[in-house]
Amino acid sequence: MLIFAIATTSILLLFHKVTVLTIENYENGNVLFRKIVPEGYTFATVIRHSVHLSPVYEYYSIDKSGKMYLTSTKLQDLGWGVPSTYKNKGKFEKNFLVIEGINKPIDFLPFRVSYIAKPALLMDHCEKKVDLTKAVNDGERIDISTTKTYLWKFLTWGDVNVLF
């Protein structure tokens, strides 16, 4: 009876669906990061604005269905390359214009790594900073995506983390 219960539980767990966050180098197909993430997982991209040389943040969240959303952006300077109009409410906070409530669904996020922009990712609810200039070559693109898949399938892929 115990063996049956263990086998049944194992089978149910293996067919449980999980959300997998993947970061891949578009140029060569190398997977730089892959792990199971929980509902509500957040991360951000950060670049240095090419004209003002100030930071620009974009924040993302993953919902329970595994869909990725652009949720907000934060920037210091207005002008070239930043929004001049937007539907969402903006507020000024610690010398930043913060635009929240965007909630735009994203199928995948292509992110060009330019060393001039000093690109980084803020992973694991924005607690770990990843310097992308140490992970990919100047001018290369990374693609950030989510997939909803069975646990058994993820286990065949395995975790990957060459970013940090």
Salt bridges, closest charged atoms under 4 A:
GLU27 OE2 - ARG112 NH1 3.28
GLU93 OE2 - LYS91 NZ 3.42
GLU100 OE1 - LYS91 NZ 3.42
ASP107 OD1 - LYS67 NZ 2.59
ASP124 OD1 - LYS35 NZ 3.10
ASP124 OD2 - LYS128 NZ 3.19
ASP131 OD2 - LYS134 NZ 3.62
ASP143 OD1 - ARG141 NE 2.82
